[in-house]
Amino acid sequence: MAFSLICPTKDPTPWVTAIKATNPDIDLRVWPEDGDKTDITFALVWAQPQGIFAQYPNLQVIASMGAGVDNLLQDASIPTQATLVRMVDPRLVSQMGDYVLAATLNHMRQFPTYAQQQQQHQWQPLQPRNIDEVTVGVMGLGQIGSAVAARLVQTGFQVVGWSRRAKSTTNVQVFSGQQLTDFLAASEILICLLPLTSETQNILNSDTLGQLPPGAYLINVARGNHLVEEDLLSLLNNNHLSGACLDVFRQEPLPQEHPFWAHPKVTITPHIASLTDPVSVAPQIVENYRRMQAGQPLLNQVNRQRGY
């Protein structure tokens, strides 16, 4: 049995170091120089070339380096016998809370407007709103979404949430399923933290975003394919939405000619809202490798039908 690290867009060195520090005896190899593909039973991957798993006939486990698995599930070469797992990283959850809170307060205190004023040498104080007067909507109440909602409640915001299935979250008014319209109508700041599935792709479109209150603000930290970018631009340009903070995009890196770059109401960050820490997740990776060898149930398994 051998372990292959397949991450063409990431530096594998920190991952190799963290995994080897946890268990130096693992036969750990790095793609594309991972030797005989028939040896590989466990693969840790990120942004793998589509179709690559056809080269690994004995794969038993495919682990995503992150919490999301949408790129994996799009790969038709995944062996039917392979189990998919994802990372559950407390630091990743904490980072996402930091980012969302920062983006929310950045909008609340109108920092983008002040940045524009600075460029024009303008001194024009604006009246801020109080936190407890603002309702933030969290779209997606999984592990990360629930933690972000709790962080916002702790800060003093009014928080509502929406998920596919009914849930109970402390101090959060939760909507589910067909109650999406009511949820959107209540959300002055909308945060998308949904998994990307066939049901949620393009969910941020002219219809849903148009149901937000006039002047609402969008924060998308989930996946670029949740958002119909042309619809967002239209709603920004007609002033139905006051702005957007976007960390994820349909094409990454964002093309140089994309209109988001120069739009005065759009804040862009390069998919950095939360990044998996190799040191933090190495123990669960090694534990799943051990469980695979022992024939035991794996941690953090992915339901292929649900898409997460």
N, C-alpha and C positions, 0 to 999 in steps of 0.2 A: 504493500500500500504506500502511496506517495501523495503529496499535497502540492497543488500548483497554484501560484498566485498570478492571476491574469488581470492586469490593470494598465492598459496601454496609455491612459491619460494621467496616471498618477505615478509618483516616484515610489517604487516598491520598498526602498530601503528601510523607512521607519516601520513598515509592516513586518518585514523579515526580522528586524531587530527585536520588535516587541514579541513576536510569536516565538522566536528562538529563546528569548529571555524567560518565557513562560515554560517552554518545553524544548530543550536543546536537542532532544532525540528525534524530533519529527523530521522525516525526509521531505524537506521543503524546497521546492523548485520554483523558478520564476520564468513565466512565459516571455518570449517564445523559446528560450533555451531550457525547456523542461524535460528533455530526454524522451524516453519511450512513453508515448501517450497511453499505452495500455497499462502502465503502472499507476496512473493517476486515478484515485478514487474520491478525492475531495478537492474542490476548486473554490478559491476565494476570489471574487471577481468584481470589477467595476468597469462599465463602458466597454464590455468585451466585444470583439468583432462578431457581428451577427453570423450565425452558422458555425461558429468555432467548436461547439460541443460535439459535433459529428466526429471530430478527431479523437474524442475520448470515450471509447466504448464501455469503459468500466466505471464511469462516474456514479457515485452513490449519493453525494451531497454537493450542492452548489450553494455557496453562501454569498450574499450580497454584502459589500463593504458598508453599505448604508442602511437606513431604515426603509427606503423605497425599493421596490422590486419591479417596477413597470418595464424597465429596459430588459430585464431578464425574461419576463413573461412574454415579451414580443418575439423572443428567439425560438423559432420552430425546431431548432436542433437540440433542445433540451431533452435528454433521454427520459422516457416515461418512468423508468425505475428510480430516477434521481429525486431526492427530497430537497426542496428549496427552503433556506432559512435566511433570516435577516438579522441585522444588528439591533440590539436594544442597549443604548448607551446613555447613562444618566447625564453625562457631560453634554451630549448632543441635545438632550431635552432642555438642559439649563441654558445652553447657548441660544436655542431657539426662543426661549422666553426672554433672554436679554435682547435679542434682535427685535422681536415683535414689540416689546415695551419701548425700546429706543425709537423705533419707527412710528409708533403711536404717539409718543410724546413729542417727537420731532414735528409731526403734523399738528398736534394740538397747540403747540407753542409757536407755530407758523415759522419755523426756522427756514424752510425753502423760500418763503417770501422775503425774509430778512436777508438771505444770501443774495437774492436778486437786487434788493435795495442797496446792499453794500457795493455791488458792481456798478450801480448808478449813483453812488455817493448820496443816497437818500437817507434822511433821518425821519422815520415815520412810525411811531409806536402804534401797535395794534392791541385791541382789547382781547385778552385770552379767555377761553372758556374754562370753567372749573371741571376737574376730572369727574366728580360725582354727578355731573349733569350730562355726561356723554355715555351713550350706549354702544358698546363694541360687540360685534357679532363674530363668533368663532365658527367657521364652517369646517366641520370634521372634529369629532371628539374622541379620537383614539388616544393612545398614550401621550403623544406630543400635544395634541389639541387640548386635551383635558388639563395638562400641566400648564399650558399657556393661559387657558381660561382662568385657572386658579391664581396664576401670577397677576393677571389683570384685576381680578376681584380684590386681591390683597392690596393692590395699588390704589384702589378706590373707584374703579370704573363700574358702571352698570354693565353686566355681561349677559348676553344671550348666546345660545349655541344651537347648531343643527347637525344632526347625524342621520344616516340612513335608517337606523333602528332606534327605538326609544331608549333613552339612557337617563340616569339620574346623576347630576353633578352638583355638589354643594354650592349654594349661593349663585347658581347659574340657571336662568330660565331656559329649558331645553325644548327645542322643537325637533320633530323628526318626520321623515318621509314626506307626505303630501303637505306638511305645514311649512314648506320652504318659503312660500309667499309671505306668510306672517313673519317669519324670521327675517327675511330681507327688509321688510317694511320697518322693522325695529332697529336695523343696524346702521348707525351713522358712520362707523368705521367697520369695514368688512375684512376679515382675515381668513384667507383660504389655507387650510391645513389638511385638505382631503387627500386620500390616496388616489393615484391615477388609475382608473379602471375604464372599461367601456361605458359605464354609466356616468362617470364624472368627467370624461373628456369633453372639452368645450362648454363646461357648465357655467363658466363666467362669460356670458354672451350679452347681446343687447337686451334680451328679454329679462334675464335675471338681474343684471346690473341696472337695468332701467327701473326695476322695482325697489331699488334702494332710495332712501329719502334724497331730495335735491341737496346737492352739496356734499354727499357722502364721499368717503375716501376708501380706496382699495389697497390692501397689502397682500401680495401673493408670494408665499414662501413655500408653496407645495410643488407644483410642476408647471412648466411652461405650457403644456398642452391642455391645461385646465382653461386657459384664457384665449378667447378669440380676440387677437390683438387689434384688428381693424375696428371691432365693436367698441373696445375701450377708447381708442383714439377718437371715435365719433362722439362718445359720451363726454369725453374731456373737452373736446372742441365746442360742443354745444352747451357746456357749463352745467350739465346735469351732475357730473362728478367733479369734485374740487381738485382731485389729484390721485396719484397712485405711487406706491413704493413697490418695485418689482425686483425680486432676487432670482427669478427663474424665467426662462424664455423658451420658445419653440425651437429656436436654433441657438446653440451656445458653442463658442462665444457669439454674442450678439453682433450681427453684421454691421460694419462701419456705416453703411448707408441707411440703417434702420431709423425711422422717425422718432423712436423713443429717445435716442441720444440727445437730441436738441429740443425736446418738448419741455416747455417751462413748468409743466405740472407733473412731470414724471421724475422720480428718483430711482436710479439704477444701482444695484450692487451685483457683483459677478458670482452669483450662486455661492454665497459664503455665510448664509444665515446660521447654519449649524453644520459643522464638519466632524465626521467621526474621528475620534482619538484612538490611534492604534494601541496605545498603552492601556487605555480604558477597556477596550473590547477584546484584547488578546486572550484573556482568561476564558471568555465564553466561546471564542473560536477554537481554542485548544480543547475545551470541554466537549464541544460538539464533535471534534475529531475523535476524541476518546470514546464518546458514546457511539459513534459510527462503527468504530472497531469492535466495540462490545455488543453491538446489536441492540442498543438501548434507544428509547425515544429521544429525539433531538430537541434542543431549546429553540424557541422562537420560530416555529415552523410557519411556512406561508401556505395559505389556502389558495390554490391556483384558480378555483372557480370565483372566489370573491375578489382576487387580485391583490391581497395583502395578508 
